């Protein structure tokens, strides 16, 4: 009798946005780690976080690189159809910065205090700042930084949502006076001398959860084996990205047009152990991007609490009762992470 052939395995569609912290997804594919755990994955580059959210919700992606806040927002129906989502993996901590325009530097802005003075003078009208999503860490960091310097995010400035890859061009065109975004879009502003960085996320919220692997709850339950294998492969990729000796290869790969597509120098300005703030200020920051290490990748309830606390404090939620703090452990699943971390490789595609 002829041997039965296995039907071709369906590829898992894995979304990412062009940012330095998509590195674990990209390197998992480049290093063959998905095949190592017996799954086929198709990487899909997306424009921004609203697209990622919608494609997860409507089943056009099985999983995605996403801001930690997006898991909570989608699960609570904030800005979208309510859809139960979860994460079994934190991809990285930190990785963001606040960039201000060259024009603000020329007006004497050097920090939050001098920015407040420029705003109080009111000569240039109301300033506009960009964030990549209302419910992402970028929004929380920018709003908290403004409030610390007695600048009201609601009254004193305008905050708009702009996809990550478009913030730099909008700053250059004069549509934005600043933004909070992940790398390399801060460094690109420094490299092209259109902006400079006033603060990093490591300074503003040490060890905050940044990107996670976001999936629908029903996918995690229906396709448990594939989900765990996906996480296991990405855990290995995170460890690879964290090691200093691998960073050059990571940067060379990300610089390719199908991934982030920027000059490698822009990636190097934050990924090589230092950070270039612009205007001659370069500081050692080996923890600007944290992809792995003790307690980094586990989506603990404490990480969920950080997201929920900042979401509630943002002032963006009309009905706070929609976000239940006690559900942090339902959305940030340390148990799934632990299962995946002990998963043996299959060693075949």
LINVENFEN-V920185 format. One record per backbone hydrogen bond with DSSP energy under -1.0 kcal/mol. CO is the residue of the C=O (numbers start at 1). NH is the residue of the N-H. Records with the same first field share a line. If there is no record, write none. Layout:
CO->NH ; NH
This chain:
12->42
13->62 ; 63
14->44
15->65
16->46
17->19
19->22
20->23
22->26
23->27
24->28
25->29
26->30
27->31
28->33
32->36
33->37
34->39
35->38
36->346 ; 347
40->12
42->14
44->16
48->52
49->53
50->54
51->55
52->56
53->57
54->58
55->60 ; 61
56->59
63->15
64->214
66->212
67->70
69->73
70->74
71->75
72->76
73->78
74->83
84->217
86->215
87->333
89->213
92->210
93->290
95->183
96->201
97->181
98->198
99->179
100->196
101->105
102->106
103->107
104->109
105->108
111->115
112->116
113->117
114->118
115->119
116->120
117->121
118->122
127->158
128->177
129->160
130->180
131->162
133->136
136->140
137->141
138->142
139->143
140->144
141->145
142->146
143->147
144->148
145->149
146->151
147->150
152->156
158->129
160->131
163->166
164->167
166->170
167->171
168->172
169->173
170->175 ; 176
171->174
177->101
178->130
179->99
181->97
182->185
183->20
184->188
186->190
187->191
188->192
189->194 ; 195
194->102
196->100
199->98
200->204
201->205
205->208
208->94
210->68
211->91 ; 92
212->66
214->64
215->86
216->220
217->221
218->222
219->223
223->227
224->228
225->229
226->230
227->231
228->232
229->233
230->234
231->235
232->236
233->237
234->238
235->239
236->240
237->241
238->242
239->243
243->246
244->247
246->250
247->251
248->252
249->253
250->254
251->255
253->256
254->260 ; 261
256->259 ; 261
263->266 ; 267
264->268
265->269
267->270 ; 271
268->272
269->276
273->285
275->283
277->197
278->281
281->277
283->275
285->288
290->93
293->296
297->90
298->300
300->304
301->305
302->306
303->307
304->308
305->309
306->310
307->311
308->312
309->313
319->322
320->323
324->327
325->328
327->330 ; 331
328->332
331->87
332->334
333->337
334->338
335->339
336->340
337->341
340->343
